[in-house]
Amino acid sequence: MSDRLLTIGETADLLGVGISTLRHWDDTGQLVDVRTPGGHRRYRLSAIEEFQGLETSGENEAVTAVYVRVSSPDQ
């Protein structure tokens, strides 16, 4: 399990969402942040992996993602 902390921008990029979405998820308890003494949000990498449903056992496993886009004049 990784306790590395990511900034809100790094977390947003990693998850492919906006910063406002992360703030909403934090406010609703879906993804919990850690606050710095200055009040900045940080997110544990292990919590992000758990949120995504990925294994956090520390073992390296391959993850396959598939993206398909179909375009036609009728759409």
PDB file of N, H, CA, C and O in Angstrom:
ATOM      1  N   MET A   1       0.848  -1.171   0.000  1.00  0.00           N
ATOM      2  CA  MET A   1       0.000   0.000   0.000  1.00  0.00           C
ATOM      3  C   MET A   1       0.892   1.232   0.000  1.00  0.00           C
ATOM      4  O   MET A   1       1.850   1.320   0.768  1.00  0.00           O
ATOM      5  N   SER A   2       0.564   2.183  -0.873  1.00  0.00           N
ATOM      6  H   SER A   2      -0.215   2.111  -1.497  1.00  0.00           H
ATOM      7  CA  SER A   2       1.371   3.379  -0.987  1.00  0.00           C
ATOM      8  C   SER A   2       0.736   4.525  -0.199  1.00  0.00           C
ATOM      9  O   SER A   2      -0.460   4.785  -0.329  1.00  0.00           O
ATOM     10  N   ASP A   3       1.534   5.202   0.610  1.00  0.00           N
ATOM     11  H   ASP A   3       2.506   4.991   0.715  1.00  0.00           H
ATOM     12  CA  ASP A   3       1.052   6.352   1.355  1.00  0.00           C
ATOM     13  C   ASP A   3       1.495   7.654   0.707  1.00  0.00           C
ATOM     14  O   ASP A   3       1.445   8.713   1.333  1.00  0.00           O
ATOM     15  N   ARG A   4       1.929   7.578  -0.545  1.00  0.00           N
ATOM     16  H   ARG A   4       1.970   6.717  -1.054  1.00  0.00           H
ATOM     17  CA  ARG A   4       2.345   8.780  -1.268  1.00  0.00           C
ATOM     18  C   ARG A   4       1.155   9.722  -1.393  1.00  0.00           C
ATOM     19  O   ARG A   4       0.045   9.291  -1.706  1.00  0.00           O
ATOM     20  N   LEU A   5       1.388  11.011  -1.148  1.00  0.00           N
ATOM     21  H   LEU A   5       2.289  11.361  -0.894  1.00  0.00           H
ATOM     22  CA  LEU A   5       0.321  12.001  -1.243  1.00  0.00           C
ATOM     23  C   LEU A   5       0.425  12.754  -2.568  1.00  0.00           C
ATOM     24  O   LEU A   5       1.510  13.172  -2.974  1.00  0.00           O
ATOM     25  N   LEU A   6      -0.715  12.920  -3.234  1.00  0.00           N
ATOM     26  H   LEU A   6      -1.596  12.580  -2.904  1.00  0.00           H
ATOM     27  CA  LEU A   6      -0.783  13.639  -4.495  1.00  0.00           C
ATOM     28  C   LEU A   6      -1.554  14.938  -4.295  1.00  0.00           C
ATOM     29  O   LEU A   6      -2.466  15.008  -3.471  1.00  0.00           O
ATOM     30  N   THR A   7      -1.185  15.959  -5.051  1.00  0.00           N
ATOM     31  H   THR A   7      -0.444  15.902  -5.720  1.00  0.00           H
ATOM     32  CA  THR A   7      -1.927  17.217  -5.004  1.00  0.00           C
ATOM     33  C   THR A   7      -3.291  17.015  -5.648  1.00  0.00           C
ATOM     34  O   THR A   7      -3.538  15.996  -6.292  1.00  0.00           O
ATOM     35  N   ILE A   8      -4.167  17.982  -5.471  1.00  0.00           N
ATOM     36  H   ILE A   8      -3.966  18.810  -4.947  1.00  0.00           H
ATOM     37  CA  ILE A   8      -5.494  17.882  -6.065  1.00  0.00           C
ATOM     38  C   ILE A   8      -5.398  17.882  -7.597  1.00  0.00           C
ATOM     39  O   ILE A   8      -6.176  17.200  -8.264  1.00  0.00           O
ATOM     40  N   GLY A   9      -4.447  18.644  -8.157  1.00  0.00           N
ATOM     41  H   GLY A   9      -3.814  19.198  -7.615  1.00  0.00           H
ATOM     42  CA  GLY A   9      -4.253  18.665  -9.607  1.00  0.00           C
ATOM     43  C   GLY A   9      -3.743  17.334 -10.141  1.00  0.00           C
ATOM     44  O   GLY A   9      -4.216  16.843 -11.165  1.00  0.00           O
ATOM     45  N   GLU A  10      -2.775  16.755  -9.439  1.00  0.00           N
ATOM     46  H   GLU A  10      -2.390  17.154  -8.607  1.00  0.00           H
ATOM     47  CA  GLU A  10      -2.246  15.445  -9.843  1.00  0.00           C
ATOM     48  C   GLU A  10      -3.335  14.382  -9.778  1.00  0.00           C
ATOM     49  O   GLU A  10      -3.432  13.522 -10.653  1.00  0.00           O
ATOM     50  N   THR A  11      -4.156  14.451  -8.727  1.00  0.00           N
ATOM     51  H   THR A  11      -4.077  15.150  -8.016  1.00  0.00           H
ATOM     52  CA  THR A  11      -5.233  13.475  -8.559  1.00  0.00           C
ATOM     53  C   THR A  11      -6.283  13.637  -9.654  1.00  0.00           C
ATOM     54  O   THR A  11      -6.772  12.649 -10.201  1.00  0.00           O
ATOM     55  N   ALA A  12      -6.625  14.875  -9.970  1.00  0.00           N
ATOM     56  H   ALA A  12      -6.227  15.677  -9.525  1.00  0.00           H
ATOM     57  CA  ALA A  12      -7.595  15.139 -11.031  1.00  0.00           C
ATOM     58  C   ALA A  12      -7.093  14.597 -12.363  1.00  0.00           C
ATOM     59  O   ALA A  12      -7.853  13.976 -13.105  1.00  0.00           O
ATOM     60  N   ASP A  13      -5.818  14.828 -12.671  1.00  0.00           N
ATOM     61  H   ASP A  13      -5.201  15.333 -12.068  1.00  0.00           H
ATOM     62  CA  ASP A  13      -5.231  14.307 -13.911  1.00  0.00           C
ATOM     63  C   ASP A  13      -5.247  12.785 -13.932  1.00  0.00           C
ATOM     64  O   ASP A  13      -5.584  12.172 -14.945  1.00  0.00           O
ATOM     65  N   LEU A  14      -4.883  12.185 -12.817  1.00  0.00           N
ATOM     66  H   LEU A  14      -4.609  12.682 -11.993  1.00  0.00           H
ATOM     67  CA  LEU A  14      -4.829  10.722 -12.728  1.00  0.00           C
ATOM     68  C   LEU A  14      -6.203  10.099 -12.942  1.00  0.00           C
ATOM     69  O   LEU A  14      -6.325   9.075 -13.614  1.00  0.00           O
ATOM     70  N   LEU A  15      -7.236  10.714 -12.371  1.00  0.00           N
ATOM     71  H   LEU A  15      -7.136  11.546 -11.825  1.00  0.00           H
ATOM     72  CA  LEU A  15      -8.587  10.170 -12.478  1.00  0.00           C
ATOM     73  C   LEU A  15      -9.337  10.670 -13.711  1.00  0.00           C
ATOM     74  O   LEU A  15     -10.401  10.150 -14.047  1.00  0.00           O
ATOM     75  N   GLY A  16      -8.784  11.675 -14.380  1.00  0.00           N
ATOM     76  H   GLY A  16      -7.919  12.098 -14.107  1.00  0.00           H
ATOM     77  CA  GLY A  16      -9.435  12.205 -15.575  1.00  0.00           C
ATOM     78  C   GLY A  16     -10.692  13.001 -15.273  1.00  0.00           C
ATOM     79  O   GLY A  16     -11.647  12.978 -16.049  1.00  0.00           O
ATOM     80  N   VAL A  17     -10.697  13.706 -14.145  1.00  0.00           N
ATOM     81  H   VAL A  17      -9.921  13.725 -13.514  1.00  0.00           H
ATOM     82  CA  VAL A  17     -11.846  14.527 -13.755  1.00  0.00           C
ATOM     83  C   VAL A  17     -11.359  15.928 -13.405  1.00  0.00           C
ATOM     84  O   VAL A  17     -10.156  16.174 -13.322  1.00  0.00           O
ATOM     85  N   GLY A  18     -12.287  16.825 -13.204  1.00  0.00           N
ATOM     86  H   GLY A  18     -13.265  16.624 -13.271  1.00  0.00           H
ATOM     87  CA  GLY A  18     -11.943  18.180 -12.821  1.00  0.00           C
ATOM     88  C   GLY A  18     -11.724  18.311 -11.319  1.00  0.00           C
ATOM     89  O   GLY A  18     -12.141  17.458 -10.536  1.00  0.00           O
ATOM     90  N   ILE A  19     -11.071  19.380 -10.944  1.00  0.00           N
ATOM     91  H   ILE A  19     -10.732  20.073 -11.580  1.00  0.00           H
ATOM     92  CA  ILE A  19     -10.793  19.644  -9.532  1.00  0.00           C
ATOM     93  C   ILE A  19     -12.102  19.807  -8.751  1.00  0.00           C
ATOM     94  O   ILE A  19     -12.206  19.358  -7.610  1.00  0.00           O
ATOM     95  N   SER A  20     -13.093  20.448  -9.366  1.00  0.00           N
ATOM     96  H   SER A  20     -13.009  20.814 -10.293  1.00  0.00           H
ATOM     97  CA  SER A  20     -14.376  20.631  -8.677  1.00  0.00           C
ATOM     98  C   SER A  20     -15.047  19.289  -8.394  1.00  0.00           C
ATOM     99  O   SER A  20     -15.734  19.140  -7.384  1.00  0.00           O
ATOM    100  N   THR A  21     -14.853  18.319  -9.276  1.00  0.00           N
ATOM    101  H   THR A  21     -14.295  18.441 -10.097  1.00  0.00           H
ATOM    102  CA  THR A  21     -15.399  16.978  -9.043  1.00  0.00           C
ATOM    103  C   THR A  21     -14.733  16.345  -7.829  1.00  0.00           C
ATOM    104  O   THR A  21     -15.409  15.730  -7.004  1.00  0.00           O
ATOM    105  N   LEU A  22     -13.414  16.489  -7.711  1.00  0.00           N
ATOM    106  H   LEU A  22     -12.865  16.989  -8.382  1.00  0.00           H
ATOM    107  CA  LEU A  22     -12.710  15.956  -6.543  1.00  0.00           C
ATOM    108  C   LEU A  22     -13.208  16.607  -5.265  1.00  0.00           C
ATOM    109  O   LEU A  22     -13.409  15.928  -4.258  1.00  0.00           O
ATOM    110  N   ARG A  23     -13.409  17.910  -5.297  1.00  0.00           N
ATOM    111  H   ARG A  23     -13.246  18.462  -6.114  1.00  0.00           H
ATOM    112  CA  ARG A  23     -13.925  18.605  -4.112  1.00  0.00           C
ATOM    113  C   ARG A  23     -15.310  18.085  -3.746  1.00  0.00           C
ATOM    114  O   ARG A  23     -15.616  17.915  -2.566  1.00  0.00           O
ATOM    115  N   HIS A  24     -16.152  17.829  -4.749  1.00  0.00           N
ATOM    116  H   HIS A  24     -15.903  17.967  -5.708  1.00  0.00           H
ATOM    117  CA  HIS A  24     -17.487  17.279  -4.506  1.00  0.00           C
ATOM    118  C   HIS A  24     -17.386  15.886  -3.891  1.00  0.00           C
ATOM    119  O   HIS A  24     -18.069  15.582  -2.913  1.00  0.00           O
ATOM    120  N   TRP A  25     -16.523  15.034  -4.473  1.00  0.00           N
ATOM    121  H   TRP A  25     -15.968  15.281  -5.268  1.00  0.00           H
ATOM    122  CA  TRP A  25     -16.355  13.677  -3.943  1.00  0.00           C
ATOM    123  C   TRP A  25     -15.858  13.728  -2.501  1.00  0.00           C
ATOM    124  O   TRP A  25     -16.255  12.901  -1.681  1.00  0.00           O
ATOM    125  N   ASP A  26     -14.999  14.686  -2.188  1.00  0.00           N
ATOM    126  H   ASP A  26     -14.676  15.358  -2.855  1.00  0.00           H
ATOM    127  CA  ASP A  26     -14.508  14.832  -0.823  1.00  0.00           C
ATOM    128  C   ASP A  26     -15.641  15.274   0.105  1.00  0.00           C
ATOM    129  O   ASP A  26     -15.798  14.736   1.202  1.00  0.00           O
ATOM    130  N   ASP A  27     -16.421  16.247  -0.335  1.00  0.00           N
ATOM    131  H   ASP A  27     -16.293  16.684  -1.225  1.00  0.00           H
ATOM    132  CA  ASP A  27     -17.526  16.758   0.484  1.00  0.00           C
ATOM    133  C   ASP A  27     -18.578  15.683   0.758  1.00  0.00           C
ATOM    134  O   ASP A  27     -19.225  15.697   1.806  1.00  0.00           O
ATOM    135  N   THR A  28     -18.749  14.749  -0.185  1.00  0.00           N
ATOM    136  H   THR A  28     -18.223  14.738  -1.036  1.00  0.00           H
ATOM    137  CA  THR A  28     -19.750  13.688  -0.017  1.00  0.00           C
ATOM    138  C   THR A  28     -19.154  12.409   0.566  1.00  0.00           C
ATOM    139  O   THR A  28     -19.867  11.424   0.757  1.00  0.00           O
ATOM    140  N   GLY A  29     -17.840  12.419   0.853  1.00  0.00           N
ATOM    141  H   GLY A  29     -17.261  13.219   0.699  1.00  0.00           H
ATOM    142  CA  GLY A  29     -17.207  11.262   1.489  1.00  0.00           C
ATOM    143  C   GLY A  29     -16.838  10.134   0.550  1.00  0.00           C
ATOM    144  O   GLY A  29     -16.477   9.051   1.009  1.00  0.00           O
ATOM    145  N   GLN A  30     -16.918  10.355  -0.748  1.00  0.00           N
ATOM    146  H   GLN A  30     -17.211  11.235  -1.120  1.00  0.00           H
ATOM    147  CA  GLN A  30     -16.585   9.300  -1.710  1.00  0.00           C
ATOM    148  C   GLN A  30     -15.080   9.085  -1.822  1.00  0.00           C
ATOM    149  O   GLN A  30     -14.626   7.954  -1.993  1.00  0.00           O
ATOM    150  N   LEU A  31     -14.310  10.159  -1.726  1.00  0.00           N
ATOM    151  H   LEU A  31     -14.679  11.078  -1.587  1.00  0.00           H
ATOM    152  CA  LEU A  31     -12.847  10.091  -1.777  1.00  0.00           C
ATOM    153  C   LEU A  31     -12.327  11.071  -0.727  1.00  0.00           C
ATOM    154  O   LEU A  31     -12.479  12.283  -0.874  1.00  0.00           O
ATOM    155  N   VAL A  32     -11.726  10.551   0.312  1.00  0.00           N
ATOM    156  H   VAL A  32     -11.603   9.566   0.431  1.00  0.00           H
ATOM    157  CA  VAL A  32     -11.327  11.368   1.457  1.00  0.00           C
ATOM    158  C   VAL A  32      -9.934  11.955   1.238  1.00  0.00           C
ATOM    159  O   VAL A  32      -9.016  11.273   0.782  1.00  0.00           O
ATOM    160  N   ASP A  33      -9.804  13.229   1.571  1.00  0.00           N
ATOM    161  H   ASP A  33     -10.550  13.783   1.941  1.00  0.00           H
ATOM    162  CA  ASP A  33      -8.509  13.884   1.429  1.00  0.00           C
ATOM    163  C   ASP A  33      -7.787  13.970   2.765  1.00  0.00           C
ATOM    164  O   ASP A  33      -8.339  13.658   3.820  1.00  0.00           O
ATOM    165  N   VAL A  34      -6.530  14.405   2.683  1.00  0.00           N
ATOM    166  H   VAL A  34      -6.081  14.658   1.826  1.00  0.00           H
ATOM    167  CA  VAL A  34      -5.705  14.713   3.850  1.00  0.00           C
ATOM    168  C   VAL A  34      -5.370  16.184   3.704  1.00  0.00           C
ATOM    169  O   VAL A  34      -4.951  16.614   2.630  1.00  0.00           O
ATOM    170  N   ARG A  35      -5.546  16.972   4.763  1.00  0.00           N
ATOM    171  H   ARG A  35      -5.886  16.623   5.637  1.00  0.00           H
ATOM    172  CA  ARG A  35      -5.276  18.412   4.683  1.00  0.00           C
ATOM    173  C   ARG A  35      -3.878  18.715   5.209  1.00  0.00           C
ATOM    174  O   ARG A  35      -3.447  18.177   6.229  1.00  0.00           O
ATOM    175  N   THR A  36      -3.188  19.582   4.495  1.00  0.00           N
ATOM    176  H   THR A  36      -3.538  20.020   3.667  1.00  0.00           H
ATOM    177  CA  THR A  36      -1.884  20.059   4.952  1.00  0.00           C
ATOM    178  C   THR A  36      -2.121  21.090   6.046  1.00  0.00           C
ATOM    179  O   THR A  36      -3.251  21.546   6.218  1.00  0.00           O
ATOM    180  N   PRO A  37      -1.078  21.473   6.793  1.00  0.00           N
ATOM    181  CA  PRO A  37      -1.250  22.525   7.803  1.00  0.00           C
ATOM    182  C   PRO A  37      -1.776  23.833   7.199  1.00  0.00           C
ATOM    183  O   PRO A  37      -2.413  24.622   7.896  1.00  0.00           O
ATOM    184  N   GLY A  38      -1.515  24.063   5.923  1.00  0.00           N
ATOM    185  H   GLY A  38      -0.997  23.421   5.357  1.00  0.00           H
ATOM    186  CA  GLY A  38      -2.009  25.257   5.246  1.00  0.00           C
ATOM    187  C   GLY A  38      -3.412  25.101   4.688  1.00  0.00           C
ATOM    188  O   GLY A  38      -3.947  26.040   4.100  1.00  0.00           O
ATOM    189  N   GLY A  39      -4.025  23.919   4.863  1.00  0.00           N
ATOM    190  H   GLY A  39      -3.590  23.156   5.341  1.00  0.00           H
ATOM    191  CA  GLY A  39      -5.390  23.688   4.408  1.00  0.00           C
ATOM    192  C   GLY A  39      -5.524  23.152   2.995  1.00  0.00           C
ATOM    193  O   GLY A  39      -6.635  23.059   2.473  1.00  0.00           O
ATOM    194  N   HIS A  40      -4.398  22.795   2.362  1.00  0.00           N
ATOM    195  H   HIS A  40      -3.495  22.871   2.786  1.00  0.00           H
ATOM    196  CA  HIS A  40      -4.450  22.260   1.001  1.00  0.00           C
ATOM    197  C   HIS A  40      -4.834  20.781   1.029  1.00  0.00           C
ATOM    198  O   HIS A  40      -4.468  20.050   1.950  1.00  0.00           O
ATOM    199  N   ARG A  41      -5.572  20.354   0.012  1.00  0.00           N
ATOM    200  H   ARG A  41      -5.869  20.948  -0.736  1.00  0.00           H
ATOM    201  CA  ARG A  41      -6.002  18.958  -0.080  1.00  0.00           C
ATOM    202  C   ARG A  41      -4.899  18.104  -0.707  1.00  0.00           C
ATOM    203  O   ARG A  41      -4.273  18.492  -1.694  1.00  0.00           O
ATOM    204  N   ARG A  42      -4.683  16.957  -0.121  1.00  0.00           N
ATOM    205  H   ARG A  42      -5.192  16.641   0.680  1.00  0.00           H
ATOM    206  CA  ARG A  42      -3.790  15.942  -0.674  1.00  0.00           C
ATOM    207  C   ARG A  42      -4.549  14.620  -0.635  1.00  0.00           C
ATOM    208  O   ARG A  42      -5.390  14.399   0.236  1.00  0.00           O
ATOM    209  N   TYR A  43      -4.245  13.755  -1.581  1.00  0.00           N
ATOM    210  H   TYR A  43      -3.562  13.935  -2.289  1.00  0.00           H
ATOM    211  CA  TYR A  43      -4.930  12.471  -1.669  1.00  0.00           C
ATOM    212  C   TYR A  43      -3.910  11.348  -1.630  1.00  0.00           C
ATOM    213  O   TYR A  43      -2.900  11.388  -2.333  1.00  0.00           O
ATOM    214  N   ARG A  44      -4.181  10.340  -0.799  1.00  0.00           N
ATOM    215  H   ARG A  44      -5.002  10.307  -0.229  1.00  0.00           H
ATOM    216  CA  ARG A  44      -3.298   9.177  -0.707  1.00  0.00           C
ATOM    217  C   ARG A  44      -3.452   8.341  -1.971  1.00  0.00           C
ATOM    218  O   ARG A  44      -4.567   8.056  -2.408  1.00  0.00           O
ATOM    219  N   LEU A  45      -2.315   7.951  -2.554  1.00  0.00           N
ATOM    220  H   LEU A  45      -1.410   8.183  -2.199  1.00  0.00           H
ATOM    221  CA  LEU A  45      -2.338   7.126  -3.755  1.00  0.00           C
ATOM    222  C   LEU A  45      -3.099   5.835  -3.490  1.00  0.00           C
ATOM    223  O   LEU A  45      -3.838   5.365  -4.354  1.00  0.00           O
ATOM    224  N   SER A  46      -2.928   5.257  -2.309  1.00  0.00           N
ATOM    225  H   SER A  46      -2.327   5.639  -1.606  1.00  0.00           H
ATOM    226  CA  SER A  46      -3.629   4.013  -1.974  1.00  0.00           C
ATOM    227  C   SER A  46      -5.144   4.221  -1.954  1.00  0.00           C
ATOM    228  O   SER A  46      -5.891   3.329  -2.355  1.00  0.00           O
ATOM    229  N   ALA A  47      -5.607   5.390  -1.490  1.00  0.00           N
ATOM    230  H   ALA A  47      -5.000   6.114  -1.164  1.00  0.00           H
ATOM    231  CA  ALA A  47      -7.044   5.684  -1.465  1.00  0.00           C
ATOM    232  C   ALA A  47      -7.582   5.859  -2.881  1.00  0.00           C
ATOM    233  O   ALA A  47      -8.709   5.463  -3.178  1.00  0.00           O
ATOM    234  N   ILE A  48      -6.769   6.456  -3.753  1.00  0.00           N
ATOM    235  H   ILE A  48      -5.853   6.778  -3.511  1.00  0.00           H
ATOM    236  CA  ILE A  48      -7.172   6.623  -5.153  1.00  0.00           C
ATOM    237  C   ILE A  48      -7.291   5.266  -5.823  1.00  0.00           C
ATOM    238  O   ILE A  48      -8.256   5.008  -6.542  1.00  0.00           O
ATOM    239  N   GLU A  49      -6.314   4.397  -5.591  1.00  0.00           N
ATOM    240  H   GLU A  49      -5.529   4.607  -5.007  1.00  0.00           H
ATOM    241  CA  GLU A  49      -6.344   3.056  -6.178  1.00  0.00           C
ATOM    242  C   GLU A  49      -7.556   2.282  -5.674  1.00  0.00           C
ATOM    243  O   GLU A  49      -8.212   1.580  -6.444  1.00  0.00           O
ATOM    244  N   GLU A  50      -7.854   2.409  -4.388  1.00  0.00           N
ATOM    245  H   GLU A  50      -7.322   2.980  -3.762  1.00  0.00           H
ATOM    246  CA  GLU A  50      -9.022   1.751  -3.820  1.00  0.00           C
ATOM    247  C   GLU A  50     -10.300   2.302  -4.443  1.00  0.00           C
ATOM    248  O   GLU A  50     -11.214   1.544  -4.768  1.00  0.00           O
ATOM    249  N   PHE A  51     -10.360   3.611  -4.608  1.00  0.00           N
ATOM    250  H   PHE A  51      -9.618   4.227  -4.344  1.00  0.00           H
ATOM    251  CA  PHE A  51     -11.506   4.277  -5.212  1.00  0.00           C
ATOM    252  C   PHE A  51     -11.735   3.763  -6.630  1.00  0.00           C
ATOM    253  O   PHE A  51     -12.875   3.592  -7.061  1.00  0.00           O
ATOM    254  N   GLN A  52     -10.640   3.518  -7.351  1.00  0.00           N
ATOM    255  H   GLN A  52      -9.714   3.656  -7.000  1.00  0.00           H
ATOM    256  CA  GLN A  52     -10.730   3.021  -8.724  1.00  0.00           C
ATOM    257  C   GLN A  52     -11.010   1.526  -8.767  1.00  0.00           C
ATOM    258  O   GLN A  52     -11.301   0.985  -9.834  1.00  0.00           O
ATOM    259  N   GLY A  53     -10.927   0.853  -7.629  1.00  0.00           N
ATOM    260  H   GLY A  53     -10.691   1.292  -6.763  1.00  0.00           H
ATOM    261  CA  GLY A  53     -11.166  -0.583  -7.600  1.00  0.00           C
ATOM    262  C   GLY A  53      -9.952  -1.393  -7.996  1.00  0.00           C
ATOM    263  O   GLY A  53     -10.081  -2.555  -8.382  1.00  0.00           O
ATOM    264  N   LEU A  54      -8.765  -0.793  -7.904  1.00  0.00           N
ATOM    265  H   LEU A  54      -8.661   0.150  -7.590  1.00  0.00           H
ATOM    266  CA  LEU A  54      -7.533  -1.495  -8.253  1.00  0.00           C
ATOM    267  C   LEU A  54      -6.950  -2.181  -7.033  1.00  0.00           C
ATOM    268  O   LEU A  54      -7.202  -1.779  -5.897  1.00  0.00           O
ATOM    269  N   GLU A  55      -6.173  -3.216  -7.278  1.00  0.00           N
ATOM    270  H   GLU A  55      -5.969  -3.543  -8.201  1.00  0.00           H
ATOM    271  CA  GLU A  55      -5.481  -3.909  -6.196  1.00  0.00           C
ATOM    272  C   GLU A  55      -4.461  -2.976  -5.570  1.00  0.00           C
ATOM    273  O   GLU A  55      -3.778  -2.233  -6.274  1.00  0.00           O
ATOM    274  N   THR A  56      -4.358  -3.013  -4.248  1.00  0.00           N
ATOM    275  H   THR A  56      -4.913  -3.617  -3.676  1.00  0.00           H
ATOM    276  CA  THR A  56      -3.365  -2.199  -3.561  1.00  0.00           C
ATOM    277  C   THR A  56      -2.418  -3.081  -2.760  1.00  0.00           C
ATOM    278  O   THR A  56      -1.853  -2.647  -1.756  1.00  0.00           O
ATOM    279  N   SER A  57      -2.246  -4.331  -3.210  1.00  0.00           N
ATOM    280  H   SER A  57      -2.706  -4.684  -4.025  1.00  0.00           H
ATOM    281  CA  SER A  57      -1.416  -5.272  -2.474  1.00  0.00           C
ATOM    282  C   SER A  57       0.067  -5.015  -2.666  1.00  0.00           C
ATOM    283  O   SER A  57       0.893  -5.600  -1.966  1.00  0.00           O
ATOM    284  N   GLY A  58       0.417  -4.143  -3.609  1.00  0.00           N
ATOM    285  H   GLY A  58      -0.253  -3.667  -4.178  1.00  0.00           H
ATOM    286  CA  GLY A  58       1.815  -3.864  -3.869  1.00  0.00           C
ATOM    287  C   GLY A  58       2.381  -4.707  -5.004  1.00  0.00           C
ATOM    288  O   GLY A  58       3.494  -4.452  -5.465  1.00  0.00           O
ATOM    289  N   GLU A  59       1.640  -5.695  -5.456  1.00  0.00           N
ATOM    290  H   GLU A  59       0.736  -5.902  -5.082  1.00  0.00           H
ATOM    291  CA  GLU A  59       2.094  -6.516  -6.566  1.00  0.00           C
ATOM    292  C   GLU A  59       1.803  -5.792  -7.867  1.00  0.00           C
ATOM    293  O   GLU A  59       0.791  -5.104  -7.996  1.00  0.00           O
ATOM    294  N   ASN A  60       2.697  -5.952  -8.827  1.00  0.00           N
ATOM    295  H   ASN A  60       3.520  -6.511  -8.722  1.00  0.00           H
ATOM    296  CA  ASN A  60       2.492  -5.331 -10.133  1.00  0.00           C
ATOM    297  C   ASN A  60       1.629  -6.245 -10.987  1.00  0.00           C
ATOM    298  O   ASN A  60       2.009  -7.372 -11.301  1.00  0.00           O
ATOM    299  N   GLU A  61       0.465  -5.737 -11.353  1.00  0.00           N
ATOM    300  H   GLU A  61       0.157  -4.821 -11.097  1.00  0.00           H
ATOM    301  CA  GLU A  61      -0.436  -6.482 -12.211  1.00  0.00           C
ATOM    302  C   GLU A  61      -0.757  -5.616 -13.413  1.00  0.00           C
ATOM    303  O   GLU A  61      -0.848  -4.393 -13.306  1.00  0.00           O
ATOM    304  N   ALA A  62      -0.925  -6.256 -14.549  1.00  0.00           N
ATOM    305  H   ALA A  62      -0.850  -7.250 -14.635  1.00  0.00           H
ATOM    306  CA  ALA A  62      -1.248  -5.534 -15.764  1.00  0.00           C
ATOM    307  C   ALA A  62      -2.710  -5.121 -15.738  1.00  0.00           C
ATOM    308  O   ALA A  62      -3.576  -5.884 -15.309  1.00  0.00           O
ATOM    309  N   VAL A  63      -2.972  -3.918 -16.198  1.00  0.00           N
ATOM    310  H   VAL A  63      -2.269  -3.299 -16.546  1.00  0.00           H
ATOM    311  CA  VAL A  63      -4.332  -3.419 -16.317  1.00  0.00           C
ATOM    312  C   VAL A  63      -4.537  -3.065 -17.779  1.00  0.00           C
ATOM    313  O   VAL A  63      -3.725  -2.354 -18.372  1.00  0.00           O
ATOM    314  N   THR A  64      -5.619  -3.559 -18.360  1.00  0.00           N
ATOM    315  H   THR A  64      -6.279  -4.137 -17.879  1.00  0.00           H
ATOM    316  CA  THR A  64      -5.914  -3.289 -19.752  1.00  0.00           C
ATOM    317  C   THR A  64      -7.116  -2.376 -19.836  1.00  0.00           C
ATOM    318  O   THR A  64      -8.147  -2.631 -19.215  1.00  0.00           O
ATOM    319  N   ALA A  65      -6.980  -1.313 -20.605  1.00  0.00           N
ATOM    320  H   ALA A  65      -6.141  -1.106 -21.110  1.00  0.00           H
ATOM    321  CA  ALA A  65      -8.088  -0.389 -20.823  1.00  0.00           C
ATOM    322  C   ALA A  65      -8.388  -0.362 -22.314  1.00  0.00           C
ATOM    323  O   ALA A  65      -7.476  -0.370 -23.140  1.00  0.00           O
ATOM    324  N   VAL A  66      -9.652  -0.331 -22.648  1.00  0.00           N
ATOM    325  H   VAL A  66     -10.393  -0.324 -21.976  1.00  0.00           H
ATOM    326  CA  VAL A  66     -10.062  -0.310 -24.045  1.00  0.00           C
ATOM    327  C   VAL A  66     -10.908   0.928 -24.278  1.00  0.00           C
ATOM    328  O   VAL A  66     -11.829   1.210 -23.512  1.00  0.00           O
ATOM    329  N   TYR A  67     -10.601   1.660 -25.326  1.00  0.00           N
ATOM    330  H   TYR A  67      -9.853   1.430 -25.949  1.00  0.00           H
ATOM    331  CA  TYR A  67     -11.366   2.838 -25.697  1.00  0.00           C
ATOM    332  C   TYR A  67     -11.835   2.634 -27.119  1.00  0.00           C
ATOM    333  O   TYR A  67     -11.032   2.365 -28.013  1.00  0.00           O
ATOM    334  N   VAL A  68     -13.140   2.760 -27.333  1.00  0.00           N
ATOM    335  H   VAL A  68     -13.793   2.979 -26.608  1.00  0.00           H
ATOM    336  CA  VAL A  68     -13.708   2.576 -28.670  1.00  0.00           C
ATOM    337  C   VAL A  68     -14.564   3.790 -28.982  1.00  0.00           C
ATOM    338  O   VAL A  68     -15.367   4.224 -28.156  1.00  0.00           O
ATOM    339  N   ARG A  69     -14.388   4.333 -30.171  1.00  0.00           N
ATOM    340  H   ARG A  69     -13.736   3.980 -30.842  1.00  0.00           H
ATOM    341  CA  ARG A  69     -15.201   5.456 -30.589  1.00  0.00           C
ATOM    342  C   ARG A  69     -15.745   5.148 -31.965  1.00  0.00           C
ATOM    343  O   ARG A  69     -14.998   4.778 -32.871  1.00  0.00           O
ATOM    344  N   VAL A  70     -17.042   5.299 -32.119  1.00  0.00           N
ATOM    345  H   VAL A  70     -17.649   5.600 -31.383  1.00  0.00           H
ATOM    346  CA  VAL A  70     -17.678   5.057 -33.409  1.00  0.00           C
ATOM    347  C   VAL A  70     -18.324   6.358 -33.853  1.00  0.00           C
ATOM    348  O   VAL A  70     -19.120   6.957 -33.130  1.00  0.00           O
ATOM    349  N   SER A  71     -17.975   6.772 -35.029  1.00  0.00           N
ATOM    350  H   SER A  71     -17.328   6.285 -35.617  1.00  0.00           H
ATOM    351  CA  SER A  71     -18.546   7.995 -35.596  1.00  0.00           C
ATOM    352  C   SER A  71     -19.149   7.690 -36.946  1.00  0.00           C
ATOM    353  O   SER A  71     -18.588   6.945 -37.750  1.00  0.00           O
ATOM    354  N   SER A  72     -20.302   8.280 -37.177  1.00  0.00           N
ATOM    355  H   SER A  72     -20.758   8.885 -36.524  1.00  0.00           H
ATOM    356  CA  SER A  72     -20.922   8.144 -38.487  1.00  0.00           C
ATOM    357  C   SER A  72     -21.683   9.418 -38.778  1.00  0.00           C
ATOM    358  O   SER A  72     -21.993  10.165 -37.850  1.00  0.00           O
ATOM    359  N   PRO A  73     -21.991   9.688 -40.012  1.00  0.00           N
ATOM    360  CA  PRO A  73     -22.740  10.902 -40.352  1.00  0.00           C
ATOM    361  C   PRO A  73     -24.130  10.942 -39.728  1.00  0.00           C
ATOM    362  O   PRO A  73     -24.706  12.019 -39.574  1.00  0.00           O
ATOM    363  N   ASP A  74     -24.679   9.775 -39.364  1.00  0.00           N
ATOM    364  H   ASP A  74     -24.211   8.900 -39.488  1.00  0.00           H
ATOM    365  CA  ASP A  74     -26.022   9.723 -38.787  1.00  0.00           C
ATOM    366  C   ASP A  74     -26.061  10.098 -37.325  1.00  0.00           C
ATOM    367  O   ASP A  74     -27.150  10.281 -36.781  1.00  0.00           O
ATOM    368  N   GLN A  75     -24.948  10.220 -36.673  1.00  0.00           N
ATOM    369  H   GLN A  75     -24.063  10.071 -37.115  1.00  0.00           H
ATOM    370  CA  GLN A  75     -24.952  10.486 -35.225  1.00  0.00           C
ATOM    371  C   GLN A  75     -25.179  11.926 -34.912  1.00  0.00           C
ATOM    372  O   GLN A  75     -25.209  12.306 -33.741  1.00  0.00           O
TER     373      GLN A  75
END
